[in-house]
Amino acid sequence: MRGWAWLLGLLALASGFLLALGSLDRAFRLSPLQQGACVPGAIPQRAELWAGGVVEIPLCRKARVGLLLEGTLAQGKGPYALVVEGSRVLWQGEVRGVREVWVTTSGRGTLALAFTNDFYQPPEDRNLFLRALRVER
């Protein structure tokens, strides 16, 4: 009787392991966020991203937007930034020193600035700063 219980337990463990392995593909699949309605709000003029993250810019209209970005280097690389509107990437690149980026929005989603490659190992610290934001039109 004890042998059967051990065998059933082993089969349950193996089944659970195989089920978990099969679902890893879905767990780590990159998929865009659901496109939600843009809700107008206060537009940040400055932001400091000391760790990887996102700054939402709830503009919600067609415009030409200028972002004055500043990055600090770590391991010889600057912060990697993306400017997105909903699921659409408007600009992406490395920010070394001060960089001005201009994008044109459609008003169909929330505009966001994302910082994706944070690194901190004293004395090195990679950070991204939004120094100014300008909206035209």
Contacts in CASP RR format, 6 or more apart in sequence:
PFRMAT RR
TARGET T0000
AUTHOR 0000-0000-0000
METHOD contacts of the structure
MODEL  1
MRGWAWLLGLLALASGFLLALGSLDRAFRLSPLQQGACVPGAIPQRAELW
AGGVVEIPLCRKARVGLLLEGTLAQGKGPYALVVEGSRVLWQGEVRGVRE
VWVTTSGRGTLALAFTNDFYQPPEDRNLFLRALRVER
32 86 0 8 1.000
32 87 0 8 1.000
33 86 0 8 1.000
33 87 0 8 1.000
35 86 0 8 1.000
35 87 0 8 1.000
35 108 0 8 1.000
35 109 0 8 1.000
36 86 0 8 1.000
36 109 0 8 1.000
36 110 0 8 1.000
37 109 0 8 1.000
38 58 0 8 1.000
38 59 0 8 1.000
38 60 0 8 1.000
38 107 0 8 1.000
38 108 0 8 1.000
38 109 0 8 1.000
38 110 0 8 1.000
39 58 0 8 1.000
39 60 0 8 1.000
39 110 0 8 1.000
40 58 0 8 1.000
40 59 0 8 1.000
40 60 0 8 1.000
41 58 0 8 1.000
41 60 0 8 1.000
42 58 0 8 1.000
43 57 0 8 1.000
43 58 0 8 1.000
43 59 0 8 1.000
43 133 0 8 1.000
43 135 0 8 1.000
44 55 0 8 1.000
44 57 0 8 1.000
44 130 0 8 1.000
44 133 0 8 1.000
45 132 0 8 1.000
45 133 0 8 1.000
46 129 0 8 1.000
46 130 0 8 1.000
46 131 0 8 1.000
46 132 0 8 1.000
46 133 0 8 1.000
47 55 0 8 1.000
47 113 0 8 1.000
47 129 0 8 1.000
47 130 0 8 1.000
48 127 0 8 1.000
48 129 0 8 1.000
48 130 0 8 1.000
49 55 0 8 1.000
49 79 0 8 1.000
49 113 0 8 1.000
49 115 0 8 1.000
49 118 0 8 1.000
49 127 0 8 1.000
49 128 0 8 1.000
49 129 0 8 1.000
49 130 0 8 1.000
50 118 0 8 1.000
50 125 0 8 1.000
50 127 0 8 1.000
51 115 0 8 1.000
51 118 0 8 1.000
51 120 0 8 1.000
52 114 0 8 1.000
52 115 0 8 1.000
52 116 0 8 1.000
52 117 0 8 1.000
52 118 0 8 1.000
52 128 0 8 1.000
53 114 0 8 1.000
53 115 0 8 1.000
53 116 0 8 1.000
53 118 0 8 1.000
54 112 0 8 1.000
54 113 0 8 1.000
54 114 0 8 1.000
54 115 0 8 1.000
55 112 0 8 1.000
55 113 0 8 1.000
55 114 0 8 1.000
55 130 0 8 1.000
56 110 0 8 1.000
56 111 0 8 1.000
56 112 0 8 1.000
57 65 0 8 1.000
57 110 0 8 1.000
57 111 0 8 1.000
57 112 0 8 1.000
57 113 0 8 1.000
57 133 0 8 1.000
58 110 0 8 1.000
58 111 0 8 1.000
59 65 0 8 1.000
59 105 0 8 1.000
59 107 0 8 1.000
59 110 0 8 1.000
59 111 0 8 1.000
59 135 0 8 1.000
60 107 0 8 1.000
60 109 0 8 1.000
60 110 0 8 1.000
61 105 0 8 1.000
61 107 0 8 1.000
62 104 0 8 1.000
62 105 0 8 1.000
62 106 0 8 1.000
62 107 0 8 1.000
62 137 0 8 1.000
63 104 0 8 1.000
63 105 0 8 1.000
63 107 0 8 1.000
63 135 0 8 1.000
63 136 0 8 1.000
63 137 0 8 1.000
64 102 0 8 1.000
64 103 0 8 1.000
64 104 0 8 1.000
64 105 0 8 1.000
64 135 0 8 1.000
64 136 0 8 1.000
64 137 0 8 1.000
65 102 0 8 1.000
65 103 0 8 1.000
65 104 0 8 1.000
65 105 0 8 1.000
65 111 0 8 1.000
65 133 0 8 1.000
65 134 0 8 1.000
65 135 0 8 1.000
65 136 0 8 1.000
66 100 0 8 1.000
66 101 0 8 1.000
66 102 0 8 1.000
66 103 0 8 1.000
66 133 0 8 1.000
66 134 0 8 1.000
66 135 0 8 1.000
66 136 0 8 1.000
67 83 0 8 1.000
67 100 0 8 1.000
67 101 0 8 1.000
67 102 0 8 1.000
67 103 0 8 1.000
67 113 0 8 1.000
67 130 0 8 1.000
67 132 0 8 1.000
67 133 0 8 1.000
67 134 0 8 1.000
68 98 0 8 1.000
68 99 0 8 1.000
68 100 0 8 1.000
68 130 0 8 1.000
68 131 0 8 1.000
68 132 0 8 1.000
68 133 0 8 1.000
68 134 0 8 1.000
69 81 0 8 1.000
69 95 0 8 1.000
69 98 0 8 1.000
69 99 0 8 1.000
69 100 0 8 1.000
69 101 0 8 1.000
69 113 0 8 1.000
69 128 0 8 1.000
69 129 0 8 1.000
69 130 0 8 1.000
69 131 0 8 1.000
70 95 0 8 1.000
70 97 0 8 1.000
70 98 0 8 1.000
70 99 0 8 1.000
70 128 0 8 1.000
70 129 0 8 1.000
70 131 0 8 1.000
71 78 0 8 1.000
71 79 0 8 1.000
71 95 0 8 1.000
71 96 0 8 1.000
71 97 0 8 1.000
71 98 0 8 1.000
71 99 0 8 1.000
71 126 0 8 1.000
71 127 0 8 1.000
71 128 0 8 1.000
71 129 0 8 1.000
72 78 0 8 1.000
72 79 0 8 1.000
72 97 0 8 1.000
72 125 0 8 1.000
72 126 0 8 1.000
72 127 0 8 1.000
73 96 0 8 1.000
73 97 0 8 1.000
73 124 0 8 1.000
73 126 0 8 1.000
74 119 0 8 1.000
74 120 0 8 1.000
74 121 0 8 1.000
74 124 0 8 1.000
74 125 0 8 1.000
74 126 0 8 1.000
75 119 0 8 1.000
75 124 0 8 1.000
75 126 0 8 1.000
77 94 0 8 1.000
77 117 0 8 1.000
77 119 0 8 1.000
77 126 0 8 1.000
78 94 0 8 1.000
78 95 0 8 1.000
78 96 0 8 1.000
78 97 0 8 1.000
78 117 0 8 1.000
78 126 0 8 1.000
79 94 0 8 1.000
79 95 0 8 1.000
79 115 0 8 1.000
79 117 0 8 1.000
79 118 0 8 1.000
79 126 0 8 1.000
79 127 0 8 1.000
79 128 0 8 1.000
80 92 0 8 1.000
80 93 0 8 1.000
80 94 0 8 1.000
80 95 0 8 1.000
80 115 0 8 1.000
80 116 0 8 1.000
80 117 0 8 1.000
81 91 0 8 1.000
81 92 0 8 1.000
81 93 0 8 1.000
81 94 0 8 1.000
81 95 0 8 1.000
81 113 0 8 1.000
81 114 0 8 1.000
81 115 0 8 1.000
81 116 0 8 1.000
81 128 0 8 1.000
82 89 0 8 1.000
82 91 0 8 1.000
82 92 0 8 1.000
82 93 0 8 1.000
82 113 0 8 1.000
82 114 0 8 1.000
82 116 0 8 1.000
83 89 0 8 1.000
83 90 0 8 1.000
83 91 0 8 1.000
83 92 0 8 1.000
83 101 0 8 1.000
83 103 0 8 1.000
83 111 0 8 1.000
83 112 0 8 1.000
83 113 0 8 1.000
83 114 0 8 1.000
84 90 0 8 1.000
84 111 0 8 1.000
84 112 0 8 1.000
84 114 0 8 1.000
85 103 0 8 1.000
85 105 0 8 1.000
85 106 0 8 1.000
85 107 0 8 1.000
85 108 0 8 1.000
85 109 0 8 1.000
85 110 0 8 1.000
85 111 0 8 1.000
85 112 0 8 1.000
86 108 0 8 1.000
86 109 0 8 1.000
86 110 0 8 1.000
86 111 0 8 1.000
86 112 0 8 1.000
88 106 0 8 1.000
90 103 0 8 1.000
90 104 0 8 1.000
90 105 0 8 1.000
90 111 0 8 1.000
91 101 0 8 1.000
91 103 0 8 1.000
95 128 0 8 1.000
98 131 0 8 1.000
103 111 0 8 1.000
105 111 0 8 1.000
113 128 0 8 1.000
113 130 0 8 1.000
115 127 0 8 1.000
115 128 0 8 1.000
117 126 0 8 1.000
118 126 0 8 1.000
118 127 0 8 1.000
119 125 0 8 1.000
119 126 0 8 1.000
120 126 0 8 1.000
END
